[in-house]
């Protein structure tokens, strides 16, 4: 009796070597940016430990207490203006990140992505650890922590433009929103893991809440150096003749080239010549004719239709998202009187909702062809949902739903929309624009990410309800900036405008 091939092996062999490399790169870049976000999250968890309600803390007998109100706090955050000081720390990171992002895309286009990412992750690990070492070195200087935050913000800008450009080199136009929506869940996964890891150490030795994530991102930097392949071009043809350099499947040089919209690279330089001419297939798949196109200028990227509108929309969408990222654990701790670990664990529900929201936004925008409309609808619904979250902030379902609606548009703009605009028809095949376009969009959004936590720190002493009013206003403004694009998409659906690309 002839034995059949095992189902698992049959499944594996259905995927080409090309598919396996694509999956490997997707997982690898997912891990990289998970590590980036994992190292950003501890500060929001540790805030409630740096300034506590000392009247609820058991006083050790061997400590000479001089102030019954602030004895358990960590100076200089033991003052009444501690919320403002926390806002300063947040903004040292976020302002440096926003400024650095506009330059990071330019560097990302001109430097090898593998070296650029590896350097960024190693340096980010260093500065994250330095913040935690302040606990063991007994440092109480606001200037020290502010300096570490500024430097960490600058080196963290290496991440986003580089990983988006790398994924853009490997993955095609088909189902772009869904693929990038799933891939973009690394943001929320990193936030969740960062919260859980920081929560383990926050009540015993909060320095480890930074040191452990710092070591993790440094290790991923080493992983990046040894394993990242930033583009398909350097790959040789193996004995199966899977020619990744030009994405043509060749069986002994005889089979006709197959290029599918689902797998053709996003970034296809116009100078790369198709080896199939008049039906004849070249038997020399390694030969690629290249003319290095010039990297796009900053002003040239701004002139791409839609870049300005989506950038301004992201400014306000990211303002809302990062306010929740940095202040939700402290809000839960203050209002519900939870311990730091419990507040941090509950705040992860918002990030779980963000994963679902990013995937949903990608699916809907792929199906409808309306990126702007999808973002606008989610932002409109998110505004009243923020109000309900303020009222029922400790309801699991409410935190999940709010996270989905707030982070869904943010995830869609920073991934699929950036890829759309970075490969726009007006670029005429220039494959070196995606990093700059991504940096402009995310850099503008990072301005909002810096403003949100700062305003929350200033406004929160007047009442948390005023903070939520600010978030609702930001959601409405984000919708307004997309109104022109939504109108154009509605015209296209009605048959009054040109059809969507891809």
N, C-alpha and C positions, 0 to 999 in steps of 0.2 A: 504494500500500500504506500502510495506516494505521500510523503509528509508535506504539509502545507507550512508556509512561512509563518512564524509566530506573529500575532497581531501587533505587538509592540514594535518588532523589527520592521514589519510592513509599514507601520505609521512613520517610523524614523526615515525609511528609505524614500518615502513620498516627498520629502523635503530635500532640495538640492543643497549642495555645499554653500551656495550663495545665500540661501535662506538661513542656514545655521549661523553664518557669519553676521547676517543682519540681526538675528535674534541676540547673538552675543553682544554686539555693539549696543543694542537697545537696552539690554540688562546692565551693561557696564556703565553707560551714561546715566541710567536710572540710579545706580548706586552712587555715582559721583555727586549728583545734585541732592540726593537724599542726605549725604554726608554734609554738604554745604548747609542745608536747612537744619540738620540735627545740631550743628555747632552754633546756630543762631538762637536757638530756643531757650537754653538754660537761663538767660538773664531774666526772662519773664517768670520763671518758676522761682528763682532765688530772691526776687524782690520781696516777697512776703516773708522771707527769712531775715533779710537785712533790716527790715523794720517790722517789728511785731507788736502785738498787744501784750506787754510784759506782765500785766496783772493776771493774765491767764496762764503764765508759765511758772512751773515749780522752781523755786529759788534754791540753788545748790548751797549747802552749808559752808563750803570752803571758799565762797566768793564774797569779798567785801563789797557790799552793795552801797553805792553812794546816791543812786537815783532810782527809786522804786518804779518809775514810769518807763525809763529807757535803758535799764541795766542790761537787758538781753539783746539790745540792738547792736548793729555793726556801724560804728562811726565811719564816715560823716552822715550816715543815713538815719541817725537817731534824732534828728531835728524835726520841727514841725513842718518844714518845707521839703520833707523827704520825697513827696510826689514830684515836685519840680526837679529835684536832683535826679530822680529816676528818668524823668523826661530828658534831662541833659545827657545822660548816658545813652539812651535810645537814639537821640538825635546825633550824637557824635558818630555813632555807627551809620545811621541812615543817611545823613547829609554827606558823609564821606563816600558812602556807597553810591548815592545819586550822582555826585560830581564825577567820581571815578568811572561810572558806567559809560558816560559819553566818550571817554577816551579808551575804555577797554575794548569796545567793538573795533576801533581803529587798529589797536595792537593785535587783536584776534585775527584780523584779516592778513596781517603782515608777518606773523610769527607762527611757527609750527604749533598746532593746537595741543599736541601731546606734551610738549615742554611747557607750554603756557599753563595748561590745566594742572600739571604736576607741581609746578612752582607755586601756583595759587593755593592748592590744597595743603601743601607742606607749610607755607607761611601762615595760612589760616589756622592750622593746627597749633602752630607756635603761639600765636597771639591769643587764641582761645585758652590755651594752657596758662599763659601768663596772667590772665584775669583770675583764674582759679588759684594760682600760686599766691595771689594777694592774701588769701586766707591763711596760708601756712607761713608766709613772711610777715604776717600781722601788719599789713599796709592799710592805712586809713586815710590816704590822700585821694581826694576826688580827681585831681589832675592825673594820677597814675592810671586809674580806671578809664578816664576819658581818653587818654592817649592810646591805651590798648584798644579801645573801641574804634577810634579813628583809623588806626592801622589795620584792624581786622576788617572794617568796612571797605577799605581800599583794596585789599587783597582778595576779598570775596567777590569783587566785580569780575574776576577772571572766569567765574563759573558759567553764568547764563549765556552770554554770547557764544562761548566756545562749545558748550554742549548742544545748543540749538543748531549751530553750524555743522557740527559733527553728525547729528541725526539727519540734518538736511542733506548731507552728502550721501547718506545711505538709503533713505526712504523716499518713496514716490508720492505722487499727487493724489492717488486714489485713497479714499477714506482717511484723508489727512486729519480731519477733526477728531475722528474716533481714536486713531492710533496715538495722536499727540495728547488727546484727552486722557487716555489710559497712562501714557508715559509721564504726563505732567503730575500724576498722583504722587510723584516723588516729593513734591513740596509738602503735601499733607503727611505723607509717611515719615518724612524727616522731622516735621514738627511733633508728630506723635511719639516717635522714638526719642527725640530730644527731651520731651516732657517726661516720659517714663524713666529715662536714664537719670535725668537731673533730679526727679522726685525720689529716687532711691537714696541719694546722698544728701538731699537738701537739709534735712533736720539733724543730721549728725556731723557732717563735714562738707559744707556747701562748696568748698574748693574743688572737690571731686566732681561736682556737677558740671564743671567746665573742663577739667583735666581729661576725664574719660572721653567726652565727645571730641576734644582736641586731638587725642591720640587716634581716635577712629578716623577722622578726616585726614590726618597725616598718613595713615596706613593706606587709605584709598588713593592718595597722591602717589605712593609707591606703586600701587596696583596700576594706576593710569600710565605711569612711565614704562612699565614692562608689557602692557597688554593693549593699550588703545591704538587703533588704526583709524585715523581721522577721515580717510577718504578711501574709496574703492580703487583708485588708480595704482597705488604701490603694490597691490596683490599680484603675484605671479599666477600663471595658469598651472594647475596641478594635473596629475595624470588623468583625472576624469575630464579634463579640458573644460572646467568651469571657469570662464575668463572673467573674473571680477573687474579687471581693469576697464572693460568697456561694457560690462553687464550683458554679455552675449553668451548663451549656452551653446557650446560647440562640442559636438561629438565627432572626434577625429577630424575636425576641420571641415566636415561635410554638411552638418545640419544648418539650416537657415537661421539667421539671428532672430531672437525673440525678445521683444521689448514690450513690457506690459505696464500700463499706467500705474498699477498698484506698486510696482517695484522700481520703476525708473527713478533715478535720483532727482531730488528737488533741485539741486544745483548742477545744472548741466551746462558746462561752458560751451559757448557757441563755436569755439575753435576746435572742439573735439570732433574728429571726422568719423562718420559712420562707415565701418569697414564693408558694409554691404552696398555695392554700387551696381545698379541695373541687374539685381538679382544674384550677382556673384559675391561670394563670401570670401574674405581674405583668409588665407591660411596662416597669417602672421598676426595673431590676436594681441601680441604684446606691444605692437607698434601703435603708438598714439601720437597723432600730430597735435601739438599744443602751441598756442600763442597766449602767453599770460596777459590776460586783460587787466587793465588798471583798476585798482580798488576804487569804489565809488566815493565821492566826496560827501562831507556832512550835509551841505546844502543840496547836493544832488539827491541824497536819500530823502530829505524833507519834501522834495518836489514830487515824490511818488504819490499818486492819488490815494488818500486814506490814511497816510502815515500821521499827519497832524491830528486828525479827528480821533483816531484810535489811541494816540499817545495821550491826548488830553482826557479822554474817557478813562484810560488806565490810571491817570493821576488820581482821580477821585475814587475809582474802584479799589485801588491799592491802599488809599488812605483808610478806607473802611476795613479792609482785610488786615492790615498791619496794626490798626488800633486794637482789633480783637486779638491778634497774635501776641502783642506785648502787654495788654492790660486786662484781658479776660480772666486769667488766673487770680490777679490781685483783686479784681472786682468781685469774683466769687468768694474769695477769702474774706473780704471786708463785709459784704452784704450777708452771706450765709454763715460767716464765722467758721469756715472750714480750715483745717490745717493746710499747710503749704502743699503737702503731697496730695491730699484729697482734692484741693482746688486745681492742681496741675493735671491730675488724672481726669477730672470732669471736663476741663478745657479741651481735652483731646477729642471730645465728641464733635466739636466745631470743625476740627480738621478731618475727621471721618466723613462728615457731611461734605467737606470740600472735595474729597476724592470722588464722591458720587456726582457732585455738581459739575466737575470738570469733564467727566465721561459723558454725562447727559448733554452738556452744552456742545460737545464735539459731535455726538450722534445727531442731535437736532439740526445743527448747522450744516452737517454733511447732507442730510436728507432734504432740507429746504433750500440749501445754497445761500442762506442769509446769515452771515456771521454777525453783522451789525444788529439785525432784528433779534437774533437769539440773545445777544448781550443785553439789548434794551429791555426785552420782556422780563428777563431774569432780574435786572436792576429795578424795574418798576415794582415787581412783586417783593423784592428784598426790602424796600423802604418800609412798608407796614410790618414786615416780619421782624425787622430790627426792634420796632416798638413792642411787639409781642415778646421778643426775647428779653427785653428789659423787664417786662411784667412777669414772665414765667421763665426766668433765666436758668432755673434748675430742673426744667423739664427736658428729659433726654431727647424726645422727638423735636422739641423747639430748637435746641442747639444744633441737631443734625440738619434740620431744614434751613435754618439761617446760614449755616456753614456752606450748604450746597448753593444757595442763591447768591451769597456774597462772593464765594471763591470761584463759582462757575464762569462768570464773565472774565474775571481776572485770569483764570487758567486759559481760556480760549484765546484771549488777546495776545498773551505772551507766547503762545505756541502756534496754533494753526493760522491765526491772523498774521503774525509776524512772518511765518513761512510764506503765506500768500503774497504779502507785500514785498518780501525780500526776493521773490522770484516773479515779480510783476512783468507784464509784457513790455512795459516802457524801458526795462533794463536791457532788452535785446540779447538775452542769454548771458549777461555778465554774471558769472557764478561767484563773485566775490562781494556781493552786496548784502547778503543775509546777516552777517555778523554786525555790520554797521546799522542796518535797519532794526535789528533786534535790540541793539544797545540803545538806540534813540528811543524806541518805544518803552523799553524797560527802565531806561534812565529817567524819562519823564515820569513814569509811574512811581519811581523811587523817590521823587520829590514829594509826591503824595504820601508815600510810606514814611517819610521823615516828618511831614506836617501832622499826620494823624496822631501818633504817640505824643508829640510835643503839645498839640492842642489838648489832648486828653489829660496830660499832666497839669496844664494850666487851668482847665475847666473843671476837672473832677473835684477840687475842693469846694466848688459852688454847688455840687450835687451831681450824682451820676446821671440823672435824667437829662441834664444839659449836654453831657457827652453823647448820649444817644440821639438827641436832636441834631447835633452836629453830623452824626453818621447818616441820618436820614437825608439831610440837606446835601451831603456829598453824593449819595446815590442818585438823587434827582438831577444834580448837575452833570453827573456822568451820562445819564440818559440824554440830556439836552445836546451834548457834544456829538452824539451819534445820530441826531435827528435827520441831517441831510443824507447820510448814507442809508438810513432806514427808508427814507422817501424814495431813493433811487432803487433800492431793492424791491419795494412795493410796486414801482413802475415796471420793473422787469417781470415780476410775477403776473402783472396785468397785461403783459405783452407790449408795453409801451417803451421798453428800453432794450439794450443789448443783453444777450444771455451771459450768464456768469462764466468765467474762465474755469476750465478744468473740471 
